[in-house]
Amino acid sequence: MSYVIQGETGDWEVVIGLEVHAQVISNAKLFSGAATAFGAEANTQVSFIDAGFPGMLPVINAMAVEQAVRTGLGLKARINKRSVFARKNYFYADLPQGYQISQYELPIVGLGTLILDMPDGSTREVGIERLHLEQDAGKSMHDQHPSKTFVDLNRSGVALMEIVSKPDMRTPEEAGAYLRKLRAILRYLGTCDGNMEEGSMRCDVNVSVRRPGEGFRTRCEIKNVNSVRFVMQAIEYEAKRHVEVYENGGKIEQETRLFDPGKGETRSLRNKENAHDYRYFPDPDLLPLEFDDAFVEKIRASLPELPDEKKQRFIADYGLSPYDATVLVFEKESADYFEKVAKGRDGKTAANWVTTNLFGALNKLGKGVTESPVSAEQLGALIDLINDGTLSGRLAKDVFEIMIETGDDPAKIVEERGMKQVTDTGAIEKAIDEVMAANMDKVEDIRAGKDKLLGWFTGQVMKATQGKANPQAVNDLLKKKILG
């Protein structure tokens, strides 16, 4: 599927590739023992190495290496048992060494695949070009003083995984699905928390356009976009800008741009550097990183069930639709919650209550599933009360709303508030007789063939019993009394 832009001179196709910088979950930085906690006071988590002091030697963090391999395995990618760290040379105030230690020609992870889950239930593959480890730069703060820039080096040296996709995406929606899926995999693996708002997952967006079927044209890179929504907006704006330039006879220059969320537009930052501008060379302070098959297999054995495998299991074991399964496995905590609710119960019913009622209520409250006032055990108990006839579907929804407000068990709510479903046929017949007596004209209409009015009668009886009557019993008795 392509995002086709209809220009004055014909159709244009968008080509998208993403470079995601994911902060590795580790208590220490990539080459020093300094802490990595978010939100610390400026320049309180900085070692001599992070500050670029002369003579300081980097020492590789083994945990960061394991996390990179773990991520590569989660992306079904090739693990390179020999990789090399290189110096990427450029000069900026928040890069105290004057270079960034990264990986260039020999990264730790090679080609892989990520499967997109699209809203219509379809899937498609996007290639992963590489994953390499590198250290983060510091942070320049331009809003602390009217004429000065302040530098915070707390982030300097933090371990990053740069995950580079192939230019396989063709729509803003595919780019959004890619980021959401990648974030879910990283969270399942426990290798990155994916908090884009905290900067622990940032995205550089490469955009170009072309005529359908032709080769790639010049791309522009939009740096450090920090939300899925902004990535999609940036792609849409940038693609239309390219088309406008081409159709006016202009030329796209390869450059780095920034996205302004307030204006919804991109603007030029600098000409795009190429690899030779960075003067890459192997870091003389670091030996090549080498490990054996046993190291990789030990990490592989510890991998959790990942979203794609869990989705297929939910479809097979619980009879769920691909869409419902995709929604439930999006967060590991949601999948775990669902499985507790579904244990020993109908999977489709459990999925419907979780995805519709629970997620709807949590969305209104602005809470995640781990903060739910209704536990999985309580929701399962509510479904049991429907199955054993204690509650009708309508009553169960009322009880659920009270559960969300109070956190009480459903049985307690039913008992204390007298919400038990009425199954006593005598009480139901009494309500039916009263409704029929007040509406004999409609009774005659039904007897004359207007069967649709039966539904109206059912509604009136349910109203008269405050929703407590068993709907099936009401239907059966109505037909018997009216139609004989």
N, C-alpha and C positions, 0 to 999 in steps of 0.2 A: 504494500500500500504506500502511495506517495502523496506528499503534501504538494499539490500542484498549484502554482501561482499563475493565474491567467494575466499575462501582460498584453500590452498593445500589439506586440509583434509575435505573440504565440505563448505556449505554455513553458513554464520553468519548473524544474524539480530541485528540491532542497537536499543537500548532502550534509550529514551531521556526524561528528565524532566527538567523544567526550573524554577528557582527562580528569579523573577524580583523585584528589589528594585526601587520603583517609588517615587520620591520626591513629597510630597503633596503641591499643590498650596495653600499657606497661607502666610500672611505677617509676621507671627511670628513662632518661633520654637515650638516643641512639648510640652516642659515643661517650656519655658521661653518666655519673650516678645522681645527677640533680633530679629533683622531683618534677612531676608533670601535672599536678592537680590544677584543675581549672579554677579561675577566680582568685588566685593568690595575689597579694599586694605586689605591685610592679617591682621587678628586679630582685625578688626574694628567692627565686629558684634558678640561680645562675651559677654554674661552676666556672673555674678558670678556662676550661675548654670551650664552654658555650660563649664566653666573653672574648674568645680569640686571643688569649694571652700568648706571647711568644714562648716556644719550647714545649707547649702542652701537646701530649700525644693522645689521639683518640683510641678508645678500646671498645670493640663491638659489643652491643647488648645482645646476649644469646636469646633472650625472650623475644626481642623484636624480630630476630631471624625466624624463630619458630612461628610467630604470628604471620609472617609473610608467607611461609611455606603452607601454613594452615589455610590461609586465604586462597593461595594458588590452587590447592587441592579442592577447595569449595567451589572454585570457578572452573573445575575440570580442565585445568591448565597444565602445561608441561613444567615440571620443576627442574631447574638447572642446578646440578650439584656443584657447579663451579661458577661463581660470579665475581665481578671485580668492581670495587668502588673507585669512582673518578672524581676529580675536582672540576666543578662547573664554575668558571671564573666570571664574576661580575661584581660591580661595586655599588653598594647602597648603604645608607646609614644604619639599617637594622641587620646588616650582614657583617659582623665584626671581623671575621677572618678574611673577608674579601673574596671568598669563594664558598660554594656550597658543596658538601660531600654528598654525592649522588651515585647513580649507576648509569652507564651509557650503553656501550656496545654489548656488554655481557650482564644482563639483568638476572635477578634471582628466579623470576618466573617468566615463562614464554607464552606461547599461544594457548588460548582457552576459549570458552564459550559461555555466554549468558543467555538464558531463555526468557523472552519478554512475555508477560501475561497481559493481553490486551482486554479492554472493557467488554468486547463482544464475545469473550471466551476463547478466542484464537490465540495461538502462540507463534513466536518467530525467534530465530536465533540472531544474536549479535556477537561478532567475533571480538575476543580480547587480544590485543596486540602484545601486551607485556604488563608486568607488574615489577616495579623496582623500588628499593628502599632508598630513602634520602632523608637528610635532616632539614627541619623547618628553619625559616629565618625568624628574626625577632619581629616586633610590631612597631611601626611608626604611628604615633598619635598626633594628628594635626589639629585636634580640637581642644587642647589643654591650655593653649596660650595664643594670643593674637598674632604673634610674629615668630614663634619658635615651634619646632617639631620636637616632641619628646619621644624617646625610644624605650620600649619595655622588652628586655631580653628573656623573659620567662619562657617564651615559646622557642627561643633559639636552641637548636639542637634536638628538639622533640622529633621522635621517629615518625616518618610518614611513609605510607605506601602510595605510590602514584600508579593508578590503574588506568591504562590507556586502551580505549576501545578502537576497533577498526571503524572506518567511516561508513558504517552499515545502516545507520538510521536515516529515515526519510521524512519524518514528521515530528513536530514538537511533542505530540502525544507519545511517540515511541521513545523519545529522549526522557520524558517524564517517567514512563514505565521502566526504563533502564535504571534510572537513579533509584526509584523505589525498590526495585528488585535487588539491586546491588546492596543497598542499605540493609534490606532484610537479611541477605546472606551474611553480611559482615556482623550483624547483631546476633544471628543464630550461632555463628562461629565464635563470637566473643572476641573478635580481633579489632573492632572499632565500634564506638557507640553510635555513630551516624548522626550526632547532633549538629546539624548544619547551622543552627542559630548560635551555637557556641564556637563555630569554626573548626570543629573536629572532622568535618567532611565538607570539602570545598570543591567546586567544579569549574574547570576551564572548558569553554564551549567552542568548538571549531565548526564554522558554518561557511558553506559555499553554495552556489546554485549552478545549474547547467541545463541545457536542453535535454529532454528525455532521450536517453540512449547514447549521449556523447560522453567523452572522458571528463575527468575532474578539472575544475577551474580553480582559480586562486581562492584560498580560504582566508578568513579572518578569525582570530582567537579572542574570545570574550573572557576576561580573567576573573577568577574568584567570585563566581556567582554562588550565593549562599542559601538558595531555596529551590525546590523543584519547580514551584510556580514561576519564579523569576527566570529560571533556565528556559522554560517554555515560552515565556514572553520575549526574552532576549532573542531566541531563535526566530520567532515570528517577525520581529522588527528587523533584525539583521538580514534575513532572507529577502524581505521586501525592499530593503535598502539596496542590496546587490542588484536586484532586478531593475530597479529604477535607474541605477548608474549605467548598467549595460544598455538599457533601452534608450537612454539619452546619449549613447555613443561614447560613454566614459569607460574607464578602466579601474578595476578593483586592485588596490595595492595590498600586499600582504602586510598586515599590521595587527597590533594588539589593541583591544578596545575594552572599555568598561561599560557595564550596564547600570543605568540610573533608574532604580525602581520607582522613584517619585514621578519621573517624566515618562517612564516606559520606553526609553530609547537607549541606544548605545552611543558612545562617543570615543574618538580616537585617543589613545594613550601614548603609543610610541610605535615606530616601525618594528615589525616582527623580526626578532633575532633568529638566525639560523644556528645550527650546531657549531659551525666554525667560529661564530662570534663569541662563543663561550670558551673556546680554547680548551676543550676537554682533554685531560690526560689522567692516567691511573694515579690514584693517591699514593705517594711514596711512603706514607706512614701506616698504610693498611695492606696486609697481605691479601691475596685472593681468598674469597670466602669459599671453603670447600667442606662438603659433608657427604655421607654415604647413603646407600639405599635404606639401611636400618633406621637412620634418623628420620627419613621421609615416611617409612612405613609405620613407625611408632606414632607419628603425628596423625597419619591417615586412620589408624585404629581408634583414635580418640575423637574423630569427627562426630558431631551429632547428626540426627536425621535432618536434612536440609529442606528448604521450602518445596522444591520440585518433587522430591521423593515423598514428602508428607502429603502434598496435594494429591498425588496419584493414589496413595494409600487411603486417603479420605474418600476419594471417588469410589474406589474398589470396596472398601470395608463398610462405609456408611451410606453408600448410594447417593452421594451428593453430586450436584451439578458442578462442572468445572468452575463456574463463576463463584458459587458459594465456597467451594474448596479454596479458591484463590484468596477470597476475602478472609477466610479463617486462618490461613497459614501466613498471612502478611506479617503478623507479629507472633513470635513464639509463644508469648503469654496468652494470646487469644486462642491459639491452637490448643494449648494445654487446658485452658478453661473449657473449651468445647468438648474435649475428650472426657473430662470429668462429668460434664452434663450428659453426654451421650452414653456413658457406660451403663449397659443393661437396658437402654431405652432406644427408641426409634431415632436413627441418626438424622433424618430429614427434619423431624419435629424439633430435635435439639438445635440443629443448625438454624432453623427459622427463628426460634426464640432468641438465640444468641445474636444473629446478624441483624434481625429487625428490631426486636423489643429492647434487648440489652444495649446494643451498640447505639440505638436511637436515644435511649435514656442517658447513656454516658456522654454522648455528643452534646446533649443539652446542658449537662453538668460540667462539661469541659474536663472530663476525667478519662484516664486510660483504664484498661480492664484490670490492672493490678490495684486500682483504687476503687473498684466497684463496691458499692454498699451491699450488693447481693452476691453472695458467694456461689460458686458452681454447685455446691451441694444443695444450697437453698433453691436455686433455679431447677435443679433436678427434682427436688421434692415437690415443687409446684407442678411440674409436668406429671408427676405421679398422681397428684390430686385430680388432674384432668382425666387421666387414664382410668382411675377407679370410680369415676362418676361423682366425686365430691364437688367438683367445680365444672361449670361449663366453660367454653372458650372465652366467652365475654366476661364472666366473673373472674376468670384467671387473670385477664388483663387488668381488671380493677385491683385484684390482690397484688399483682406485680407492681403497680404504681405505688401502693402503700409500702411494699417491701423496699422499693427504691428510696422512699422518704424516711422510713424508720429503721431499715436493716433487720426487721423482725422475720422469724420463720413463717412460711405460708400457713402452716397448721394453726399457729397461734393467732394469726390474723383472722382466719376463717372462724375459729372458735369464739374469739372475743367480739367480733363484729357481726356474727350471725350471717355469714356470707355463703353458707353451704347451699349447694344446688338442691332445688325442690324436685324430688322424684316421686313423691306421693301423688298417685293419679287422682285421688279424691280432691286434693287441693288444686291440682291443675284443672280438673273438670269444672270445679266451682268457678275458677277464673274465666274459663272458656264460656261457660253458660252466661256469665255476666256480660262479656263482650258481645256474644251473639244476640242477647236480648236487646242490647242498645243499638245493634246494627243489623236488624232483620232484613232491610232492603239489600244490603251487601250479601247476606246469606242467600237470598233468592237469586242474586246475580250469579253467584258461584254455581248454584244448582242449575242455572240456565246456561252454563258453559264457560263463565269467566274465571277459569282456574287460577289466573294470576293473582286474584284477590286473596287467595289462601296465604300468600306471603305477608299481606297487610294484616290479616288476622293474627298470624304468628307474632308479628311485631307488637300488636296491641296486647296480646296475652303476656309476652315477655315484659312489656312495660308495666302491666298490672301486677306482675309478680316481682318487680324491681330487678329483672334480669336473672332471677334465681331458678326459674323453671327449666327443666331439661328440654332443650329445643326439639330433640327428636320425639320426645313424648308428646310435646305440644302439637307437632305436625301430625303425628299418628292419630291423636284423639280428635283433632279438628276435622280431619278427613272422615273419620268414623261418624262424628256427630252431624256434620253438614251434608256429606254425600251418602252416608249410610253404609 
